[in-house]
Amino acid sequence: MSFSKQGRRRKIRYGIRKKVVGTPERPRLSVYRSNKSIHCQLIDDENGVTLAYASANDENVSKDANKTEQSKEVGKILAEKAKAKNIETIVFDRSGYLYHGRVKALAEGAREGGLIF
């Protein structure tokens, strides 16, 4: 039985979400990657609240850089916002995407910003 790309990603995402749960002390870093940009947010699943959000569409992100470099900047911006809210440790939810390229760059940027996975 074969799945479409979206069906395969959905199946992987549900498997990840069974295991990865965000708490107020250790929120979940959720990633969404589109063809043009990348978005990420810190989520407290117990209360159903988004604690911080960053995107490649933000003003602080360089529009001249390529998408991988933009992803790294987005990770750093999110780490700054998390530090402002006294969040240091998180769990990473790659949302069914491979840990490669832009998703990996975002995670590295967040680590450089001071977040602990």
Steps between C-alpha positions, in 0.01 A plus 500: 500500500648833399437842650522842346769731635242678714355171630845367589589824682166498685561143619852587621372819667236311697762250617724783620213679677419184701844521659579874506292710741567858606464616859519853646856428622608324180287609201488334160678674210272432202629564147302570183691519174344635182663553162556870568559530874526321832298554817556373852328536833542394861186324621382407849281197424363470855331842479470515120693828477762632258779658707719644223494516121753581228487494122715574196249777425608698809669837450823388673565222247720589204311475169828484303616177667412158363228294669740292709668810642158654566401186691806533722410864571143398587636247751712770664205742516281235662775423752515871596123510549515183710782640716285810563232268640754302710479187282828314461412137423263382229397188310536507121207405274613482138138440385583211269773683308842344469759639742697643210547832326277781623356306796851414619615862449208625711591256780867604486402868514284434806790314666737789421245733655525305826212252493567148627331207322 
